[in-house]
């Protein structure tokens, strides 16, 4: 949970959490040649002009969502125990917001209540470092049923927020979809701009690798110390769309590379950036999940970041 919390904060700070929006105010990134000509000290001083916004078409197509169902109202008299998953998915809220901002109602299968709840910061107090998490409880009248005989209780879980100067080093392997469907400024272009900013959030003792996949998968940046920021930024600048989408091959290559450069005393994580559309190799989540589970057992965890609308497979990315 501590590791998960750190990466949630890290990704948000780098604006990657905005990727599911179809409109964004971040501007175009400098080209690799511009970075090559600039001293390393100037990277942090780069400023970006506002980019145009992107509107969804009137009738978005090829959007894949899955309705996992919602448990109905159960009285505490009949069942006084509840369970919940300790996860922090928030994508459903940003998808719904993108629909509404473009004057459309969200697809019903895209609305997942727990992800709406998870999206907001409730400002729970940070627990003591020696505690795994803190529990916050409050309650009040229910607006939904018999108010005289029913109350609602909220149970909030807050993991320990590790200060930046206390966190472990990280070894991040980015696996980036560069297939033809990503060839848009609000997909691959947005991913590149977010990665530029993310690099500035890391420390010289952190490490980054980049794997891309289209028709096939390949390493475009071997695991590299952030002290060599120029090499990382140049690799990001060279990313370009190509071919079809073999997500299975991309993840397999990313895990292979992360495993061969595993740092026992660091947080080792694969970060997938994609629109979720896979049309070569294993295209559904089940086969890919087996690989993810295997490497999670080796302390190499996964974050998925969805980009784009219109042609987006939320089911694959959420799973």
FIMARRO-727530 format. One line per 2 residues: number of its first residue (from 0); their letters; for each residue x, y, z of N, C-alpha, C, O. Coordinates in steps of 0.1 Angstrom, whole numbers. Layout:
% FIMARRO-727530
NUM = a = X:Y:Z:X:Y:Z:X:Y:Z:X:Y:Z ~ ... .
% end
This chain:
% FIMARRO-727530
0 = xx = 8:-12:0:0:0:0:9:13:0:5:22:-6 ~ 20:12:7:29:24:7:34:26:-7:35:38:-11 .
2 = xx = 38:16:-13:44:17:-27:33:22:-36:36:31:-44 ~ 21:17:-35:10:21:-44:8:36:-42:6:43:-51 .
4 = xx = 8:41:-29:4:54:-26:15:64:-32:12:74:-38 ~ 28:60:-31:38:68:-37:36:70:-52:37:81:-57 .
6 = xx = 33:59:-59:32:60:-73:20:68:-77:20:74:-88 ~ 9:67:-69:-3:75:-72:1:90:-72:-2:98:-81 .
8 = xx = 9:94:-62:13:108:-60:22:112:-72:22:123:-77 ~ 32:102:-75:42:105:-85:35:107:-99:38:117:-106 .
10 = xx = 26:99:-102:19:100:-115:10:112:-116:10:119:-126 ~ 3:115:-105:-5:127:-105:4:139:-107:0:148:-115 .
12 = xx = 15:140:-100:24:152:-101:29:154:-115:32:165:-119 ~ 30:143:-123:35:144:-136:24:145:-147:27:145:-159 .
14 = xx = 12:147:-142:0:150:-150:-4:137:-158:-13:138:-167 ~ 2:126:-155:-2:114:-162:-17:110:-159:-24:104:-167 .
16 = xx = -21:114:-147:-35:111:-143:-45:118:-151:-57:114:-151 ~ -41:128:-159:-51:135:-167:-53:128:-181:-60:133:-189 .
18 = xx = -46:117:-183:-45:112:-197:-58:107:-202:-60:107:-215 ~ -68:103:-194:-80:98:-199:-89:110:-204:-100:107:-210 .
20 = xx = -86:122:-201:-94:133:-206:-91:135:-221:-80:133:-226 ~ -102:138:-228:-100:141:-243:-96:155:-245:-93:158:-257 .
22 = xx = -97:164:-235:-92:177:-237:-81:180:-227:-83:176:-215 ~ -70:187:-231:-59:189:-222:-53:202:-226:-52:206:-237 .
24 = xx = -47:209:-216:-41:222:-219:-26:222:-219:-20:232:-219 ~ -20:210:-220:-6:209:-221:-2:211:-235:-9:207:-244 .
26 = xx = 10:217:-238:14:220:-251:24:210:-257:27:200:-251 ~ 28:213:-269:37:204:-276:51:203:-270:56:214:-265 .
28 = xx = 57:192:-270:70:190:-264:81:194:-273:79:193:-285 ~ 92:198:-268:104:200:-277:108:188:-284:105:177:-279 .
30 = xx = 113:189:-296:118:178:-303:131:173:-297:137:180:-289 ~ 135:161:-302:147:155:-296:159:163:-301:169:165:-293 .
32 = xx = 159:170:-312:170:178:-317:171:190:-308:182:195:-305 ~ 160:196:-304:160:207:-295:167:204:-282:175:211:-276 .
34 = xx = 163:192:-276:170:187:-264:184:185:-266:192:188:-257 ~ 188:179:-277:202:176:-279:211:189:-280:222:189:-276 .
36 = xx = 204:200:-284:212:213:-285:212:221:-272:219:230:-271 ~ 204:217:-262:203:224:-250:211:218:-239:211:206:-238 .
38 = xx = 217:227:-231:225:221:-219:215:214:-210:203:218:-209 ~ 220:204:-202:212:197:-193:205:206:-183:194:203:-179 .
40 = xx = 212:216:-179:206:225:-169:194:232:-173:186:237:-165 ~ 192:233:-186:180:240:-192:168:232:-193:157:237:-195 .
42 = xx = 169:219:-191:157:210:-193:146:214:-184:134:215:-188 ~ 149:217:-171:139:220:-161:132:234:-164:122:236:-159 .
44 = xx = 139:242:-172:134:255:-174:125:256:-187:119:266:-190 ~ 123:245:-194:114:244:-205:100:248:-202:95:244:-191 .
46 = xx = 94:256:-210:80:260:-208:72:256:-220:77:256:-231 ~ 59:252:-218:51:247:-229:40:257:-232:33:261:-223 .
48 = xx = 37:260:-245:26:268:-249:13:260:-248:14:248:-250 ~ 2:266:-245:-11:258:-245:-13:252:-258:-11:257:-269 .
50 = xx = -18:239:-258:-21:232:-270:-36:233:-272:-44:236:-263 ~ -41:230:-285:-55:231:-287:-62:220:-280:-56:210:-276 .
52 = xx = -75:222:-277:-83:211:-271:-89:202:-281:-89:205:-293 ~ -93:190:-277:-97:180:-286:-112:176:-282:-114:171:-271 .
54 = xx = -121:177:-292:-135:173:-289:-137:159:-294:-132:155:-305 ~ -146:152:-287:-150:139:-291:-160:140:-302:-167:150:-303 .
56 = xx = -161:131:-312:-172:131:-322:-185:129:-315:-186:125:-304 ~ -196:132:-323:-209:131:-317:-213:117:-313:-220:115:-303 .
58 = xx = -207:107:-320:-211:93:-317:-198:85:-316:-193:80:-326 ~ -191:85:-304:-179:78:-303:-181:63:-306:-191:57:-302 .
60 = xx = -171:57:-312:-172:43:-316:-160:35:-310:-150:41:-306 ~ -161:22:-310:-151:13:-306:-146:16:-291:-134:16:-289 .
62 = xx = -155:19:-282:-152:21:-268:-157:8:-261:-168:3:-262 ~ -147:2:-254:-150:-11:-247:-150:-9:-232:-140:-6:-226 .
64 = xx = -162:-11:-226:-163:-11:-211:-170:-24:-207:-177:-31:-215 ~ -169:-27:-194:-176:-38:-189:-183:-34:-175:-177:-28:-167 .
66 = xx = -196:-38:-174:-203:-36:-162:-201:-48:-153:-206:-59:-156 ~ -195:-45:-141:-192:-56:-132:-203:-57:-121:-202:-66:-112 .
68 = xx = -213:-49:-122:-224:-49:-113:-222:-42:-100:-210:-39:-97 ~ -232:-38:-94:-232:-31:-81:-240:-38:-71:-251:-42:-74 .
70 = xx = -235:-40:-59:-242:-47:-49:-254:-39:-44:-252:-27:-41 ~ -265:-44:-43:-277:-37:-38:-277:-33:-24:-267:-37:-17 .
72 = xx = -287:-26:-19:-287:-22:-5:-290:-34:4:-299:-42:1 ~ -282:-36:14:-283:-47:24:-284:-41:38:-275:-33:41 .
74 = xx = -294:-44:45:-295:-39:59:-285:-45:68:-282:-57:67 ~ -280:-37:78:-270:-43:87:-276:-53:96:-269:-61:102 .
76 = xx = -290:-53:98:-296:-63:106:-294:-77:100:-292:-87:107 ~ -294:-78:87:-292:-91:80:-278:-94:77:-274:-106:77 .
78 = xx = -270:-84:75:-256:-87:72:-247:-75:77:-247:-65:70 ~ -241:-77:88:-233:-66:94:-218:-65:90:-211:-58:96 .
80 = xx = -214:-73:80:-201:-74:76:-200:-69:61:-208:-73:53 ~ -190:-61:58:-187:-56:45:-173:-58:41:-164:-58:50 .
82 = xx = -170:-61:28:-156:-62:23:-154:-52:12:-164:-47:6 ~ -142:-49:10:-139:-39:-1:-125:-42:-6:-117:-48:1 .
84 = xx = -122:-38:-18:-109:-39:-24:-100:-27:-21:-105:-16:-22 ~ -88:-29:-17:-79:-18:-14:-72:-15:-27:-60:-18:-30 .
86 = xx = -79:-7:-36:-73:-3:-48:-77:12:-50:-85:18:-42 ~ -71:18:-60:-73:33:-62:-76:36:-76:-72:47:-81 .
88 = xx = -83:27:-83:-87:30:-97:-96:43:-97:-105:45:-88 ~ -93:52:-106:-101:64:-107:-106:67:-122:-112:77:-124 .
90 = xx = -102:58:-131:-105:61:-145:-119:63:-149:-122:71:-158 ~ -129:57:-142:-143:58:-146:-147:73:-144:-155:77:-152 .
92 = xx = -142:79:-134:-147:93:-132:-142:102:-143:-149:110:-149 ~ -129:101:-147:-124:109:-158:-130:106:-171:-131:115:-180 .
94 = xx = -133:93:-174:-140:90:-186:-154:97:-187:-158:103:-197 ~ -161:96:-175:-175:102:-175:-174:117:-177:-182:123:-183 .
96 = xx = -164:123:-171:-162:138:-172:-159:142:-186:-164:152:-191 ~ -151:134:-193:-148:137:-207:-161:136:-216:-163:145:-224 .
98 = xx = -169:126:-213:-182:125:-221:-190:138:-218:-195:144:-228 ~ -192:141:-206:-201:152:-202:-196:166:-207:-203:174:-212 .
100 = xx = -183:168:-207:-177:180:-212:-179:182:-227:-179:193:-232 ~ -181:170:-234:-184:171:-248:-199:170:-251:-202:167:-262 .
102 = xx = -207:172:-241:-221:172:-243:-228:159:-245:-239:158:-251 ~ -222:148:-240:-227:134:-242:-229:128:-228:-223:131:-218 .
104 = xx = -238:118:-227:-240:110:-215:-230:99:-216:-228:93:-226 ~ -223:95:-205:-214:84:-205:-221:71:-208:-233:69:-204 .
106 = xx = -214:62:-214:-220:48:-216:-222:42:-202:-213:43:-193 ~ -233:36:-200:-237:31:-187:-226:21:-181:-224:22:-169 .
108 = xx = -221:13:-190:-211:3:-185:-198:10:-180:-190:4:-173 ~ -196:23:-184:-183:29:-180:-184:35:-166:-174:40:-161 .
110 = xx = -196:36:-160:-198:42:-147:-196:32:-136:-204:23:-135 ~ -185:34:-129:-182:25:-117:-181:33:-105:-172:42:-103 .
112 = xx = -191:31:-96:-193:40:-85:-181:41:-76:-177:52:-71 ~ -174:30:-74:-162:31:-64:-151:39:-70:-143:45:-63 .
114 = xx = -150:40:-83:-140:48:-89:-143:63:-89:-134:72:-88 ~ -156:67:-88:-160:80:-86:-156:84:-71:-150:95:-69 .
116 = xx = -158:75:-62:-155:78:-48:-140:79:-46:-135:88:-39 ~ -132:70:-53:-118:70:-51:-111:82:-57:-100:86:-54 .
118 = xx = -118:89:-67:-111:100:-74:-108:112:-65:-98:118:-67 ~ -116:114:-55:-114:127:-47:-105:125:-35:-104:114:-30 .
120 = xx = -99:136:-31:-90:136:-20:-99:141:-8:-103:152:-7 ~ -100:132:2:-108:135:14:-100:141:25:-106:143:36 .
122 = xx = -88:143:23:-79:150:33:-79:142:46:-79:149:57 ~ -79:129:46:-77:122:58:-64:124:64:-54:126:56 .
124 = xx = -62:124:77:-49:127:83:-39:115:80:-43:104:78 ~ -27:119:78:-16:109:75:-14:101:88:-11:106:98 .
126 = xx = -15:87:87:-12:79:99:3:80:103:11:84:95 ~ 6:75:115:19:74:119:27:64:110:21:55:104 .
128 = xx = 40:66:108:48:58:99:47:43:103:47:35:94 ~ 47:40:115:47:26:119:34:19:117:33:7:118 .
130 = xx = 23:27:113:10:21:110:9:19:95:13:27:87 ~ 4:7:91:2:4:77:-8:14:70:-6:19:59 .
132 = xx = -19:16:78:-29:26:73:-37:31:84:-38:25:95 ~ -44:42:82:-53:48:92:-67:46:88:-70:45:76 .
134 = xx = -76:45:98:-91:43:95:-98:55:100:-97:59:111 ~ -107:61:91:-115:72:94:-129:69:93:-133:64:82 .
136 = xx = -137:71:103:-151:67:103:-160:79:106:-157:87:116 ~ -171:81:99:-181:91:102:-194:86:97:-195:76:89 .
138 = xx = -205:92:101:-218:87:97:-229:98:97:-226:109:102 ~ -241:95:92:-252:104:93:-264:98:87:-265:86:84 .
140 = xx = -274:107:85:-287:102:79:-285:98:65:-277:103:57 ~ -293:88:60:-292:84:46:-303:91:38:-314:93:43 .
142 = xx = -300:96:26:-310:103:18:-318:93:9:-327:97:2 ~ -314:80:10:-320:70:1:-331:62:6:-340:58:-2 .
144 = xx = -332:58:19:-342:49:23:-348:55:36:-347:66:39 ~ -355:46:43:-362:50:56:-352:57:65:-344:50:72 .
146 = xx = -353:70:67:-344:78:74:-345:75:89:-335:76:97 ~ -357:71:94:-359:69:108:-351:57:113:-347:56:124 .
148 = xx = -350:47:104:-344:34:108:-331:31:102:-325:20:104 ~ -325:40:93:-313:37:86:-303:48:88:-307:60:87 .
150 = xx = -291:45:89:-280:55:89:-269:50:79:-268:38:76 ~ -261:60:74:-250:56:65:-237:59:73:-236:69:80 .
152 = xx = -228:49:71:-215:51:78:-204:50:67:-204:41:58 ~ -195:60:67:-184:60:57:-171:55:65:-168:60:75 .
154 = xx = -164:46:59:-151:41:64:-141:45:54:-141:40:43 ~ -132:54:58:-121:58:49:-107:52:53:-104:52:65 .
156 = xx = -100:47:43:-87:41:45:-76:50:40:-77:54:28 ~ -66:54:48:-56:63:43:-42:56:46:-39:54:58 .
158 = xx = -35:53:35:-22:47:37:-12:58:41:-14:70:38 ~ -1:54:46:10:64:50:16:70:38:21:63:29 .
160 = xx = 15:83:37:21:91:26:36:93:29:39:101:38 ~ 44:86:21:58:87:23:64:100:18:62:103:6 .
162 = xx = 70:108:27:77:121:22:87:118:11:93:107:11 ~ 88:127:2:97:125:-10:111:122:-6:118:114:-13 .
164 = xx = 116:128:5:130:125:9:131:112:16:143:108:20 ~ 120:105:19:121:92:26:118:80:16:121:68:20 .
166 = xx = 113:83:4:109:72:-4:121:64:-9:132:69:-10 ~ 118:51:-13:129:43:-19:132:48:-33:124:55:-39 .
168 = xx = 144:45:-38:146:47:-52:137:39:-61:131:29:-56 ~ 135:43:-73:126:35:-82:133:31:-95:142:37:-99 .
170 = xx = 129:19:-100:133:15:-113:121:13:-121:113:3:-120 ~ 118:22:-130:106:23:-138:109:18:-152:117:23:-159 .
172 = xx = 101:8:-157:101:4:-171:88:8:-177:78:2:-175 ~ 89:18:-186:77:23:-193:75:14:-205:85:13:-213 .
174 = xx = 64:9:-207:60:2:-219:50:10:-227:38:11:-222 ~ 53:15:-238:45:25:-245:40:20:-258:47:15:-267 .
176 = xx = 27:21:-260:20:17:-272:23:27:-283:19:39:-281 ~ 30:24:-293:33:33:-304:26:28:-317:31:32:-328 .
178 = xx = 15:21:-316:8:16:-328:1:27:-335:0:38:-330 ~ -5:24:-347:-11:35:-354:-23:42:-347:-25:53:-349 .
180 = xx = -30:34:-339:-41:41:-331:-36:51:-322:-45:59:-317 ~ -24:51:-318:-18:61:-309:-13:74:-316:-8:83:-309 .
182 = xx = -14:74:-329:-8:85:-337:-17:97:-336:-21:102:-347 ~ -19:103:-324:-27:115:-322:-19:123:-312:-13:118:-303 .
184 = xx = -21:136:-312:-14:145:-303:-20:143:-289:-13:145:-279 ~ -33:139:-288:-38:137:-274:-37:122:-270:-43:118:-260 .
186 = xx = -29:114:-277:-25:101:-272:-10:100:-271:-5:102:-260 ~ -3:96:-281:12:95:-280:18:109:-277:27:109:-269 .
188 = xx = 13:119:-283:18:133:-280:17:136:-265:26:142:-259 ~ 5:134:-260:2:137:-246:11:128:-237:16:132:-227 .
190 = xx = 13:115:-241:21:106:-233:35:111:-232:42:111:-221 ~ 40:116:-243:54:121:-244:56:134:-235:65:135:-227 .
192 = xx = 46:143:-235:47:155:-227:46:151:-212:53:157:-204 ~ 38:141:-208:37:137:-195:50:131:-190:55:133:-179 .
194 = xx = 56:123:-199:69:117:-195:80:127:-193:89:125:-185 ~ 80:137:-202:90:148:-200:89:154:-186:99:156:-179 .
196 = xx = 77:156:-181:75:162:-168:78:152:-157:83:155:-146 ~ 75:139:-159:77:129:-149:92:128:-146:96:126:-135 .
198 = xx = 100:129:-157:115:128:-155:120:138:-145:129:136:-137 ~ 114:150:-145:118:161:-136:114:158:-122:119:164:-113 .
200 = xx = 105:148:-120:101:145:-106:110:134:-100:109:132:-88 ~ 118:128:-108:127:117:-103:140:122:-98:144:134:-101 .
202 = xx = 147:114:-91:160:117:-85:171:111:-93:169:101:-101 ~ 184:116:-92:195:110:-100:197:95:-97:203:88:-105 .
204 = xx = 193:91:-85:195:77:-81:184:68:-86:185:56:-85 ~ 173:74:-92:163:65:-98:167:61:-112:177:66:-118 .
206 = xx = 160:51:-118:164:46:-131:151:44:-139:140:42:-134 ~ 153:46:-153:142:45:-162:146:37:-174:157:38:-179 .
208 = xx = 137:29:-179:138:22:-192:126:24:-200:115:26:-194 ~ 127:23:-213:115:25:-222:115:14:-232:124:11:-239 .
210 = xx = 103:7:-232:100:-4:-242:88:1:-250:79:7:-245 ~ 89:-1:-263:77:3:-272:72:-9:-279:79:-19:-280 .
212 = xx = 60:-9:-283:54:-20:-291:44:-14:-301:36:-5:-299 ~ 46:-20:-313:36:-18:-324:34:-32:-330:27:-40:-324 .
214 = xx = 40:-34:-342:40:-48:-347:48:-58:-338:44:-69:-336 ~ 58:-53:-332:67:-61:-323:71:-52:-312:68:-40:-312 .
216 = xx = 78:-57:-303:83:-50:-291:98:-49:-291:105:-58:-295 ~ 103:-37:-286:118:-36:-286:121:-25:-275:113:-17:-271 .
218 = xx = 133:-26:-270:138:-17:-260:144:-5:-267:153:-7:-275 ~ 139:7:-264:145:19:-271:154:27:-261:161:35:-265 .
220 = xx = 152:24:-248:161:29:-238:164:19:-227:155:16:-220 ~ 176:13:-227:179:4:-216:178:11:-203:178:23:-202 .
222 = xx = 177:3:-192:176:9:-179:187:19:-177:199:15:-177 ~ 184:32:-174:193:43:-174:191:51:-162:180:54:-158 .
224 = xx = 202:55:-155:201:64:-144:195:77:-148:199:83:-159 ~ 187:83:-139:181:96:-142:192:107:-141:190:118:-146 .
226 = xx = 204:104:-136:215:113:-137:219:116:-152:224:126:-155 ~ 215:107:-161:217:109:-175:204:113:-181:199:107:-190 .
228 = xx = 199:124:-176:186:129:-181:185:132:-196:175:129:-202 ~ 196:137:-201:195:140:-216:192:128:-224:185:128:-234 .
230 = xx = 198:116:-221:196:104:-228:181:100:-227:176:95:-237 ~ 176:101:-215:162:97:-213:152:106:-221:143:102:-228 .
232 = xx = 155:120:-221:146:129:-228:147:127:-243:137:129:-250 ~ 159:124:-248:161:122:-262:153:109:-267:148:109:-277 .
234 = xx = 154:99:-258:146:87:-262:131:89:-262:124:84:-271 ~ 126:98:-253:112:101:-253:109:109:-266:99:106:-273 .
236 = xx = 117:118:-270:115:127:-281:115:119:-294:109:123:-304 ~ 122:107:-295:122:99:-307:110:90:-309:109:84:-319 .
238 = xx = 101:89:-299:90:80:-300:81:84:-311:78:96:-312 ~ 77:75:-319:68:78:-331:59:66:-333:63:54:-330 .
240 = xx = 47:68:-339:38:57:-341:42:48:-353:48:53:-362 ~ 38:36:-351:41:26:-362:33:13:-360:31:9:-349 .
242 = xx = 28:7:-371:23:-6:-371:10:-9:-363:3:1:-359 ~ 8:-22:-361:-4:-26:-353:-1:-27:-339:9:-22:-334 .
244 = xx = -9:-34:-331:-8:-34:-316:-6:-47:-310:-16:-55:-309 ~ 6:-50:-306:9:-63:-299:12:-60:-285:24:-60:-280 .
246 = xx = 1:-58:-277:3:-54:-263:10:-66:-255:18:-63:-246 ~ 6:-78:-258:12:-89:-251:27:-89:-253:35:-91:-243 .
248 = xx = 32:-87:-265:47:-87:-267:53:-75:-260:64:-77:-254 ~ 46:-64:-260:52:-52:-253:53:-55:-238:64:-52:-232 .
250 = xx = 43:-60:-232:44:-63:-217:54:-74:-214:62:-73:-204 ~ 55:-84:-223:64:-95:-220:79:-89:-221:87:-92:-212 .
252 = xx = 82:-81:-231:95:-75:-232:98:-66:-221:109:-65:-215 ~ 88:-58:-216:90:-49:-205:93:-56:-192:102:-53:-185 .
254 = xx = 85:-67:-190:88:-75:-178:102:-82:-178:109:-83:-168 ~ 105:-87:-190:118:-93:-192:129:-83:-188:139:-87:-181 .
256 = xx = 128:-71:-194:139:-61:-191:139:-57:-177:149:-55:-171 ~ 127:-55:-171:126:-51:-157:132:-61:-148:139:-58:-138 .
258 = xx = 129:-74:-151:134:-85:-143:150:-86:-144:156:-89:-134 ~ 155:-84:-156:170:-85:-157:177:-73:-151:189:-74:-149 .
260 = xx = 170:-62:-148:176:-51:-141:169:-48:-128:169:-37:-123 ~ 165:-59:-122:158:-57:-109:167:-52:-98:179:-56:-97 .
262 = xx = 162:-42:-91:170:-36:-80:163:-40:-66:152:-35:-63 ~ 169:-49:-59:163:-54:-47:159:-43:-37:149:-45:-29 .
264 = xx = 166:-32:-36:163:-22:-26:155:-11:-31:154:0:-24 ~ 149:-12:-43:141:-2:-49:127:-7:-52:124:-18:-50 .
266 = xx = 119:3:-56:105:-1:-61:107:-4:-75:111:5:-83 ~ 103:-16:-80:104:-20:-94:90:-20:-100:82:-28:-95 .
268 = xx = 88:-12:-110:75:-11:-115:75:-10:-131:83:-3:-136 ~ 65:-17:-137:63:-15:-151:51:-5:-153:41:-7:-146 .
270 = xx = 52:4:-162:41:14:-164:37:13:-178:44:17:-187 ~ 25:8:-180:19:7:-194:11:19:-198:2:24:-190 .
272 = xx = 14:25:-209:7:37:-214:1:33:-228:9:30:-237 ~ -12:33:-229:-19:28:-241:-33:32:-242:-39:37:-232 .
274 = xx = -39:31:-254:-53:32:-255:-61:19:-253:-73:18:-254 ~ -53:9:-249:-59:-4:-246:-63:-13:-257:-68:-24:-255 .
276 = xx = -61:-8:-270:-66:-16:-281:-55:-25:-285:-44:-21:-288 ~ -58:-38:-285:-48:-48:-289:-54:-57:-300:-65:-62:-299 .
278 = xx = -46:-59:-311:-52:-66:-322:-42:-77:-327:-45:-83:-337 ~ -31:-79:-320:-21:-89:-324:-17:-96:-311:-16:-90:-301 .
280 = xx = -15:-109:-311:-11:-117:-299:-23:-119:-290:-35:-119:-295 ~ -21:-120:-277:-32:-121:-268:-39:-107:-267:-33:-98:-263 .
282 = xx = -52:-107:-271:-59:-94:-272:-68:-92:-260:-74:-81:-258 ~ -71:-102:-252:-79:-101:-240:-71:-100:-227:-59:-103:-228 .
284 = xx = -77:-97:-216:-70:-95:-203:-65:-108:-197:-55:-108:-190 ~ -72:-119:-199:-70:-132:-192:-55:-137:-193:-49:-139:-183 .
286 = xx = -51:-138:-206:-37:-144:-208:-27:-134:-203:-17:-138:-197 ~ -29:-121:-205:-19:-111:-200:-19:-110:-185:-8:-108:-179 .
288 = xx = -31:-112:-179:-31:-112:-164:-22:-123:-158:-16:-120:-147 ~ -21:-134:-164:-12:-145:-158:2:-140:-158:9:-143:-148 .
290 = xx = 7:-133:-168:20:-128:-168:22:-117:-157:32:-117:-150 ~ 12:-108:-156:12:-98:-146:13:-104:-132:21:-99:-123 .
292 = xx = 5:-114:-129:5:-120:-116:18:-127:-113:23:-126:-102 ~ 24:-133:-123:37:-140:-121:48:-130:-116:55:-133:-107 .
294 = xx = 49:-119:-123:59:-109:-120:56:-101:-108:65:-97:-101 ~ 43:-99:-105:39:-93:-92:45:-101:-80:48:-95:-70 .
296 = xx = 45:-114:-82:50:-123:-72:65:-121:-70:71:-125:-60 ~ 72:-115:-80:86:-112:-79:88:-97:-75:100:-92:-77 .
298 = xx = 78:-91:-70:79:-76:-66:81:-67:-78:88:-56:-76 ~ 76:-71:-90:76:-61:-101:61:-59:-104:54:-67:-110 .
300 = xx = 57:-47:-100:42:-44:-101:39:-36:-113:48:-31:-120 ~ 26:-34:-116:22:-27:-128:12:-16:-125:4:-17:-117 .
302 = xx = 14:-5:-133:5:6:-133:0:8:-148:9:8:-157 ~ -13:9:-150:-17:11:-164:-23:25:-165:-31:29:-156 .
304 = xx = -20:32:-175:-24:46:-178:-31:47:-191:-25:44:-202 ~ -44:49:-191:-52:50:-204:-51:63:-210:-52:73:-203 .
306 = xx = -50:64:-223:-50:77:-231:-60:76:-242:-63:65:-247 ~ -66:88:-245:-75:88:-257:-89:84:-254:-92:78:-244 .
308 = xx = -98:89:-263:-112:84:-263:-115:80:-277:-106:77:-285 ~ -128:78:-280:-133:73:-293:-129:59:-295:-138:50:-297 .
310 = xx = -116:55:-295:-112:41:-297:-103:37:-285:-91:38:-285 ~ -110:33:-274:-104:30:-262:-109:18:-255:-122:16:-254 .
312 = xx = -101:9:-251:-105:-4:-245:-102:-3:-230:-92:-6:-224 ~ -113:3:-223:-112:4:-208:-111:-9:-201:-104:-10:-191 .
314 = xx = -118:-19:-207:-118:-32:-200:-104:-38:-198:-100:-43:-188 ~ -96:-38:-209:-83:-43:-209:-74:-35:-199:-67:-41:-191 .
316 = xx = -75:-22:-199:-66:-14:-191:-70:-15:-176:-62:-15:-168 ~ -83:-15:-174:-88:-17:-160:-84:-30:-154:-80:-31:-142 .
318 = x = -86:-41:-161:-82:-54:-156:-67:-55:-154:-63:-66:-149 .
% end
